[in-house]
Amino acid sequence: MPKLIALLGALLTLTAPAAARPAPTCSADCITEFTLPAAGCGPFGIARGLRGDMWYGHAGAVGRISRSGVVTEYHVPTPDALVGSIIRGDGGDMWFLERLGNKIGRIDAQGRIREYPIPTPGSLPQGLVVGADHAIWFTEQNADRIARLDEDGTVTERTVPTPGADPLGLVVGPDRALWFTERAADKIGRMTLDGSFAEYPLSSGAFPPRITVGHDGALWFTENHGNRIGRITTDGELTEYPPPPRTGPVGITDGPDHALWFVESGANAIARMTLDGTVTDEYPIPTPNSGALQIAPGPDGTLWFTEGLGDNNRIGRLAPWSH
């Protein structure tokens, strides 16, 4: 009986949801920056790999950076691919988008790459997720489409209702639908897996680039020109919160403490917002005009971000609980 009780306790520990970390304790020197080998390469997307390393995409390569900052890069076969968003797939391989190469790429742990062409020329693929159906879904900014990649490499595209919408960021909602930002149309879009669309208008001039799912089950997104963080429920209830002035939020993610963490491109900082819309912490990035873009959770409670605008070529690591 004691062994059975111990076994049950272990199982409960394995299946229990992860507890949120306490409020950040770091007050200074929380950010470490790592310079990439290629000057001016412009790293864009970033995501955690299966073994805890962070993977990123830049102009012509996919890279991997260890917890201590060791970098390994793999060049993409297509010249001038301009690699953007990157995610981890169900099987552990990393998937990435070639914005100018007009392809979807897949890379395994050994660095072997396979590419899948997108039917619409010049589609400019931007947002990338694994859908609730385990397929790869992505946005096509120039083509105003949401697309799906099947296992056999077939791409199916569906057109967003609003012409010139610029669909950009993409995430799977708790309702299994795909939620995306329409940057030029100032809207948040929703598409079910069978292709039914709904659109929700934002404040004029919002210019929303990226979106994530918060720990509260709502969709949270940045409004780069509107200088707000938006929240929308799966029922379409919208709330917009103003961060500090002139922050120009871009990338956003749900953090290990169940708060929202986002990039303040205008303020050159990383910020933390609680679920009631309060910005509690801002962490200045050491490099001036770093061009920070995307952000993703890493191992041990860290948050990693790319510094990719202009001639920048760094990956940043924020460790709010390290001091």
KAWOKA-V251313 format. One line per field, one symbol per residue. ss: DSSP state (2 for helix, 1 for strand, 0 for the rest). phi: phi as a letter, one per 30 degrees, with the letter a starting at -180 (. if undefined). burial: I if it has 16 or more other C-alpha atoms within 10 Angstrom, else O. Layout:
BEGIN
ss: ???
phi: ???
burial: ???
END
This chain:
BEGIN
ss: 02222222222222200000000000000011111000000000011100000111110011111000001111100000001111110000011111000011111000001111100000001111110000011111000011111000001111100000001111110000011111000011111000001111100000000011100000111110000111110000011110000000111111000001111100001111100000111111000000011111102220111110000001111100000
phi: .eddddddddddddcdddddddeecdcahdccccdddddidiecdaadddcjdccbbbebacbbbdecjdcbbbddeddhdhdcdbbcdedjdccbccdcdhbccbbcddidcbcbdcdddidhdbcbbcddcidccaccddchbcbbcdddjdcccbddeddidhdbdbacddcidccbccddchbccbbddcjdcbbbdcdeidhdcbbbcdddicccbcbdddhbccbbdddjdcbbcddeehdhdbdbadcdcicccbdcddchacbcbddcicdcbbcddeddhdidbcbadcdhidbcbccbdicdabccbcbdccc
burial: OOOOOOOOOOOOOOOOOOOOOOOOOIOOOIIOIIOIOOOIIIIIIIIIIIOOIIIIIIIIIIIIIOOOIOIOIIIIOIOOIIIIIIIIIOOOIIIIIIIIIIIIIIIOOOIOIOIIIIOOOIIIIIIIIIIIOOOIIIIIIIIIIIIIIOOOOOIOIIOIOOOOIIIIIIIIIIOOIIIIIIIIIIIIIIIOOOOOIOIOOIOOOIIIIIIIIIIOOIIIIIIIIIIIIIIIIOOIOIOIIOIOOOIIIIIIIIIIIIIIIIIIIIIIIIIIIOIOIOIOIIIIIOOOIIIIIIIIIIIOOIIIIIIIIOOIIIIIIIIIIOO
END
